[in-house]
Amino acid sequence: EFKLRMSQEEIIDRAVKGVQLAARFCDDVEFSPEDAARTEHEFLCRVVEAAIDAGATTINIPDTVGYTTPAEMHACIRQLVERVPNMDRAVLSTHCHDDLGLALANSLAAIEAGCDQVECTINGIGERAGNCALEEVVMALRTRQEFFHCETGIQSQRLVPTSRLVSTITGLEVQRNKSVVGRNAFAHESGIHQDGMLKEPTTYEIMRPEDVGFSKTDLVLGKHSGRAALADRARALGYSISGEQLQNVFEQFKELADKKKELYDGDIVALIQHEISGQVDESWSLVRYNVTSGSDRQPRVSLTLEHHGEQVSTEVEQGDGPIDAAFWAVEQLTGMKVVCKDFRVRSATLGRDALGEVQLEIEHGGRSYKGVGVSTDTVEATILAMLNATNRIAATV
């Protein structure tokens, strides 16, 4: 009424024409009425019936603004199942947003009421507060199979590796206490809980870490480990790499092994994800750098980059610190003036020699570009991330 300024009959007519047009070009047509969860049930049933008659093969019920409660979602789905005579000719789907933290509960309520499909995303990413998290739906249905009586067919052991990959590519970090895939998802700090875990793990663990892709053992690799050992460990962690990808990761692995005595799963995952997410033509690459900084002196960065086979160098003595100075140096050599919109540093593993990962977002020419860099040196990781983003800019010019 307020947005479309149409009568109910006009809306139904518009929906039918839209579905008929789509059906002319493809066999599988999804009809998703905006804010369906808050629509009057009688009108919603009429629209859905007309859409199916027009050729819709999937009916998706969205909780567009994340306002609906599980009881309301259950009632909405039941109305469609019971009152729409041709509902059996289409897949019944739901699409829940998490504005009130109810996306998972609403999705499960929809399944319980007869829904066939849930639209969800890895890590729950999406606009505003996000969408229903795929990993939560998968493990809820698997863990409570006796209640929901349905399966997804998804390989749950791939959830954590996929979550980490998506996090690296998007630059959206997974909170430590995130359900299923967060680093603390299986951590027990309470003494009573720890005692119970030692006696019988199932007392406090409703899921096993290895069921979602956390490694049961953190195998240690070193500088004498070969390419085959790295590939085997990558496979055990849920990654299939070979050929040029494996060679690139192995070269980075050997460089890191010269800096660190022992490499853990977190190091290997960071290297692999950096290789996968950072795949872009290297117009600019790092040759060497040198940084001097202190509390009583201006930071200085000497930087040499390679650009189309030629080396270019500069020395910068400005900025608020070594990282800021590194930004200035990269900008000076590449000739690209950028605005840093986001900058994050995280540790891939524990310990003071841990591999650090820098994720940043820069703006150039009105567009945003993401970059990722990994190194035991935060300044080097920053330069690599900056170059990763700069190469993305160069690829679009």
N, C-alpha and C positions, 0 to 999 in steps of 0.2 A: 504493500500500500504506500509506504513512505518512499521507498527506493524506486520501484518500477512504475508506480502510479498506474496500475492496471487493475481491472476487476479479476475475480477468480477465473471466470470463463476466458478472459483474454490471456491470462497466464497459462492456462491449460493449452490453449490454441498455440501460443508461442512455443511451449515445450514440445508439443507434438510435431510442429514444423521443424524445429531444431533437430529432433531425433531422426525424423524422416530424411532430412538433408544429410546427416552424418551416415545413416544407413546406406545411402547411395554410394558411399566411398569406402566403407569398411564393414566387415561382418560383425565385429565386436564393438558395441556402442554402450558406453556407460552414461547413465543419466544421474546427475548429482544435484538435487534441488537444494539451493543455499539455505542454511539455517533450518533444515528439515526437522531437527530435533525439537525446535520451538514452534513448529507449525501445527495448526489445529489438525487432529488426527483424521477427521472426516475429509477435509480438503486434501491432505497429503495422500490419503488412499486413492482419491479420485485422480490426482496428478500422476501417481505411480502407475495405476492401471492404464491410463491413457498412454503413458510413455512406453510401457511394455507392448501395448497393441501397435504402437508406431514403429517398434523395432528395437527398443532398448534391451540389451542382453544382460546388463548389470545395473542394479539400482543401488546407488550409494547414498547412505544417510549420514550427512555430516553434522557434527556439533561444532558449527563454524566458529563460535566465540568461546567455546569451552565452558558453557554456562550450565549444561544439563547435569543432573544427578544420575547415578546408576539406576535408581528406581524408575525415573522418567524415561531413560533410554530403553530399559527393558520393556516398559509399557508401549513405547513407540514401535519397537520392532515387533512385538506380539500383535499389535493392531494390524500391521502390514501382512504378517504371516496369516492371520485369521480372516482378514476382511478383504484383501485384494485377491479376486478369483484367479487371476493369471500369474500370481507371484511365483508359481512353480516353473514358469518359463524363463526366469531370470535369476542371476546370482544376486543375493542380498548382501550388501556390503555396508561397512560403517567407517567413518573418518572422524576421529576425535582429537580435539585440541586440548592442551594441558593448562589453560589459564588458571583454573582452580585446583590443579593437581589431580584431576579426576579422569584423565585420558585413558589410563589402563583400566581403571574400575569400570568406566563406561563401555569400553571395548569388550571386556569380559562379560558384562551384563548383556550386551548385544548378542554375543555368542550364545550365552545361556538361553536367550529368548528365541534363538533360531537363525541368527546371522551366519552366512556362509564365508564371509571374507572380512578381514580387518586391514585397513590401509594404515601403515605405520612406517616409521623411519628408524634407521640405525642411530642409536644414542638419543632418540627422540628429537632430533633437530627439526626445525621448522620455524615459521614466522611467530613472532611474539614469544610466548612461553614454550612453543614447540608442539610436536605431535606425539601421539602414542608411540612409545619406544618398542621397536620390533623385538629386541632381546627380552624385554619384560613379558611381552605376550607369549613368545615361544616358550620361555621357562615356566610361566604360570600354567600354561596348558599341559606342559610336560610333567611338572611337579604335582599338579592336581588333576591328573588324568582321570582318576576315579570319580571326580566331580563333573568335569566338563565333557568327558567321553569323546574327545577329538584329538587329532594330531595335525602337525603342520608339514611334516616331511623335511623340515629344515635341519641341516647338520649343526647341532648346537655347539659342537667343538670349534666351529668357525666364528662364533660370536665375538670373542675377545679380539682375535686378530683383525676381524673386519671392523670392529669398533675403533681400534687403534689406527687402522688405515684411514677410515673416514675422518677421524680427528686430525690426523696429519694433513690430509688433503684440504680440509675445510678450514683448518686453523682454530677449530672450536674444541677447547680442551674438555675432556670428560672429568667431571668432579670426582674426587677421591671416593666419596661415599655413594656414588651412583649405583643403583640396583644392578645386580648381575655382572656388569663389566667394570665397575669402579675398582681402583686398587685396594680399597678397604672392604670390598664386598664380602670377603671371607676372613676378615681379621677379627679376632676375639680378644678384647683387652681385659674384660672382667675376669678376676681370679677364679670365680665360681665357674664361669663359662670355660675357661682354659682347662680347669681340672676335669670338667665333663667331657671336653673335646679329647683329652688324652685317654680317658677311659673308654669312650664310645663316641666317635665323630658325629654319628647321626643324631645325637642328642640335641645339638645346636646347629648342625649344617643340614638344611633341607635340600641343598644341592651340593654336588661335589665340584670343586674348582676345575678339575679336568673336564667335567661335562660341558663347560662353557668355553673352554679353550685356555684356561690358565695352566701353565706348565707345572706338572707335579714335582719335577726336579729341575733346579736351576743349574744346568750343566756348565762347567767351566771350560772355556777354550783359551788357547794361548797362541803365541807367535809361531809355534811349531805345528799348529793344527793346519791341515791341508784343505784344499778346495772341496773335496768330497765330504769331509767332516762338517764343514760349514753348510753345505747343501743339505746334508742329513739333518742337521740341527734346525735349519730353516724349515724343512719339511715337517719336523716334529712340532714346530711352533705354528704351523698352519700356512706356510708360504711356499709356493712352488716357483723357484727361480732357476733359470738355466741360461746358457749362451752368454750373450753380452751382459745381460743383467747380473748374472752370477759373477762374471769376471769383474765387473765394476764394484760390486759389493765386496768381493774377495780382496781387491786392491785396497779398498778403504779399511777392510778388516785388518790387513797386514800393517797398514800405517798406524791404526789405532793400537794394535798389539805391541808395536814398538814403544808406544807411550805408556800403555798400561800393562801390568804384569799378567792380569787375568781379565778375560772378557766374559760377561754374563749374558743371559737371554735378553735382558733389557737393552744391552749394547747392540746385539745382533738385530733385534726388532727395529731399533732406531735407524741403523744403517740401511736395512731393507726398505723401510717405509720412506726414508729420504730418497733412495734410489727410485722407488716406484712413483712417489708423488712429485719428485723433482725432474721428471723426464721432460726436458725442453732443450732445444738446440742451444749449445753453449757459445753464444756470440762473445760473451765475456767470461774469462776464467781466472782464478787466482794463481799467481806464480809464487809470490812471497810477500811477506809483510813484516813490519817491525814496529813495536809500540813502546813508548816510554811515557810514564805518567807518575805523578806523585802529588802529595798534599800541598807542596810549595812550588809547583811548576805547571805550566800549561801542557796539556797532553800533546804528544807528537806521534804521528803515524806516517811511516814510509810504506808505500804500497806499490806493487808492480802487478799489472794485469796483462793477460794476453787477449788480443782482439784480432780475429781473422789471421792468426799466425804471426802477428807483430806484438812485441812487448812495449808497454807504455808504463811510465812510472811517475809518481808524484810524492811530495812530502807536505803534510798538512800539520800546522801547529795552531789549532783552534778547537773550540768545542767545550762542553761541560765535563767531559771525561773521555776515556779511550774509545768507548762505543760511539759517542757522538762524533769524535774526531774521525773514526772509521767511516761513518756515514758521509762526512764532508769529503773524505778522500775518494770514495767510490763515485760520488756525484761529480767531483772535479774531473776524474778520468773518463767517465762515461758521457759526460755532458748532459746528463739527465737530472733535472731538478725535480725532486719529489717531496711529498709530505708524508711523514710517518704517521699512520692512523692507529696502528696497534703494534705492540712489541711485547713478546713473552719469551721467557726463558724457563725451561724445565729440565730436571735431571732425569736421564733415562734409567740410571741405576743409583744405588747408594754408594757412599764413600766420597772422599775428597778428590779422588781422581776420576769421578764419574763423567760419563759422556753427557755433554749438555746439548740440548736442542733449542734453537732459536726459531720462533715463528713470528713473522711480521707481516704487516699489510701496509703498502704504500700507495699513494695516489699520484697519478701522473696523467695530465691531459683530461681530467675529469673522470677517469676510470680507476678502479682499485685493482691492485695486483698483490697476490700473496707470495711469500717466499719462505723457504725452510732451509736451515743449515745445521749441521751437527759437527761437534768437535769437543775435545776436552778443554779447549780454550774458548771462553765465551766471546772474546773479540773476533777470533777466527770464525766461529759459528755465525756471528753477526754479519761479517763480510760475505760469507757463503750464502746466507739467507738473502742479503741485499742483492747479490749477483744473480741468485735464482729468480728473484722478482724482476730485476733489470732485464734478464734474458727473456722473460715473459713479455715485457714491454717491447723489446726489440723484435720479438716474433710477430707482434701485431702491427708493427709499423710498415 
